Amino acid sequence: MSLALLLPLAQHTNAGPSTGGHGELVMTIMIVVVLSVIWTALGVVCWIFWRAKKREDAARAEAEVEWRNAPSS
C-alpha cells in the first residue's frame, strides 16, 4: 500500500507538540493498520469464494458438454 494514499489520514490533526499530538498520531497509525488488515482479510475471503464459483462454473460447463454428446434414446 502506498504511503501517498495514507497521507490524507495522517493530516487530519492540527496538534502541535504541546497538545498531545503523539497520542493522535499513534491512534491514526493504529486505525490505518487495523483497516488495512480488515480490507486484506475481506479481499482474501472474496478471492476464495470467487475461485470456488469459477470452479463450480467450470464443472457445470463440463457436465453440459458431456450431456450434449450422450446418445439419445
NUPA-957544 format. One record per residue (C-alpha): residue in one letter; z, y, x negated. Coordinates in Angstrom, 3 decimals. Layout:
N
('a' (Z Y X))
...
//
This chain:
73
('m' (0.000 0.000 0.000))
('s' (-0.993 3.339 -1.409))
('l' (1.689 5.886 -2.179))
('a' (-0.568 8.584 -0.740))
('l' (-0.043 7.060 2.717))
('l' (3.730 7.217 2.295))
('l' (3.789 10.829 1.126))
('p' (3.979 12.362 4.659))
('l' (7.059 10.244 5.385))
('a' (8.809 11.494 2.280))
('q' (8.005 15.145 3.030))
('h' (9.796 15.364 6.371))
('t' (13.047 16.522 4.765))
('n' (13.731 20.048 3.673))
('a' (17.002 19.227 1.985))
('g' (17.998 20.600 -1.375))
('p' (20.415 19.052 -3.862))
('s' (23.452 20.621 -2.182))
('t' (22.693 19.403 1.363))
('g' (22.819 15.658 0.765))
('g' (19.105 15.145 0.204))
('h' (19.758 11.948 -1.741))
('g' (21.040 10.138 1.339))
('e' (17.999 11.166 3.339))
('l' (15.693 10.018 0.553))
('v' (17.390 6.617 0.466))
('m' (17.107 6.340 4.253))
('t' (13.398 7.270 4.122))
('i' (12.731 4.657 1.433))
('m' (14.655 2.056 3.423))
('i' (12.680 2.832 6.609))
('v' (9.370 2.598 4.730))
('v' (10.347 -0.750 3.177))
('v' (11.548 -2.216 6.489))
('l' (8.430 -1.076 8.348))
('s' (6.205 -2.454 5.591))
('v' (7.922 -5.843 5.791))
('i' (7.690 -5.911 9.591))
('w' (3.964 -4.999 9.636))
('t' (3.236 -7.546 6.909))
('a' (5.060 -10.275 8.847))
('l' (3.194 -9.324 12.023))
('g' (-0.093 -9.461 10.135))
('v' (0.694 -12.945 8.826))
('v' (1.584 -14.205 12.307))
('c' (-1.625 -12.741 13.773))
('w' (-3.644 -14.317 10.949))
('i' (-2.088 -17.738 11.665))
('f' (-2.940 -17.506 15.366))
('w' (-6.461 -16.249 14.570))
('r' (-7.096 -19.257 12.316))
('a' (-5.760 -21.642 14.975))
('k' (-8.066 -20.101 17.585))
('k' (-11.004 -20.307 15.200))
('r' (-10.253 -23.986 14.537))
('e' (-9.960 -24.641 18.292))
('d' (-13.306 -22.933 18.972))
('a' (-14.976 -24.988 16.229))
('a' (-13.597 -28.229 17.685))
('r' (-14.772 -27.244 21.175))
('a' (-18.267 -26.393 19.875))
('e' (-18.430 -29.741 18.074))
('a' (-17.390 -31.569 21.252))
('e' (-20.105 -29.758 23.240))
('v' (-22.736 -30.773 20.712))
('e' (-21.656 -34.412 20.942))
('w' (-21.748 -34.245 24.752))
('r' (-25.340 -32.963 24.830))
('n' (-26.505 -35.816 22.590))
('a' (-24.909 -38.520 24.730))
('p' (-27.393 -40.669 26.616))
('s' (-27.499 -40.099 30.345))
('s' (-26.927 -42.975 32.698))
//
